[in-house]
Every structure is written in C-alpha cells, then in structure tokens.
Amino acid sequence: MECRAGCGACCVAPSINTPMPGMPDGKPAGVRCLHLDDKNLCLLFGSPLRPGFCGAFSASADICGQSREEAVRLIGWLEGVTC
C-alpha cells in the first residue's frame, strides 16, 4: 500500500521515543509532530535527521485502514496495546 498523500496519521498517533530537531525528547502519542506541514507532509522526509522509527514505518491496510481518521484510530489503538 502506498501512503495516502496528506494523511500524516503516522506523524500524530504514535509516540516517537528518539530525539529529533526541535523535539529533543521525541514526541508523545497523539501529539502532532513539529515537522508535519500544513498539508500533512513530513518536512524531514529523506533527511538523515528523520527518526529511524519514521523511516521504518510502512503503510498497510491493516494499520492505515481506509481513511486518515481510521488510520489515526488504528495507530492510536496499536500504540495503546504495545506500550
């Protein structure tokens, strides 16, 4: 599955436990990443400063569902059951 352009659910729903520019302690679950622009695109995409967690994320129907709203819900649920 290709990422949905402008979704950004993976930049909001999960926690990121590694430092990144402007977020030295990472990002809590449910908090919008500083590097998500107004079109829900990652400003660190392709940069060596992008956290490994983000680079390892792979969109799939099981995780991303059929819409951005479903993706936020599913990723948030996964965050809750794995922490």
N, C-alpha and C positions, 0 to 999 in steps of 0.2 A: 504494500500500500504506500502511495506517496503521501507526504504530509499535505494537509489542506492549507492552501495559501491563506494567510491571515488568521489562522486558528490561534496559535500561541498557548493552547491549553497546557502544554508541557513546560511552559515558562511561568505558569501561575500555580497549578495544582500541586506539584511535588515540592518537597524540600530539596535544597541543594546544600550539601554539607561541606563544600570546599570553597575557599575564598575566590573572589573574582574582583575585577576593578569596581570600586565603589561599594562593594558588599564583602568586606573582609571576613565576615563570619558566615558567609553563604547566604541562603535565602530560606525563610520558613515556608512551610506548606501553606498554600492559599494566598501568598503574597506575590504580587506582580513583580517580575524581575525588572531591575533598573534598565536593562539592556533590551527590553521589548519596546519597539517603537509604536507610534500611534496606529500603524497598520498591522500590529501584532506580528512583526518580523523581528528576528534576532539581530541586533547590531553587532554581536560578536561572532556571528556565523562565519566560519572559515578562518577565524583568528586563533592564534596559539593561546590567547587569553581565555578562550571559551572553556568552561569546565569540562572535564572528561565525561562526567555524568551526562551532560547535554549532547556531546558528540556521540555517545554510545546509545542514546535513545533512538529507537526505530519504530516508526509508526506502524500500527497494525489495527485491523478492525476490532480485535479483542480489547485493545487498550483505548483506541480512539473513537470507537462507535461510529455513528452515522452523522454526527454534528459536533460543533465546538462544545455545546452545552453538555452533550453526552460524554465527550472526552474529558471535560473538567470533572464531571461526576465520577467517571470510572477511574481516572488517575487519582483523584482525591480519595476514593474508596481504597485503591491499592496502597496508597500512602498510609492510610489508617491501619490497614491489616498487616503491614510489613514493618511498622515501627515499634 
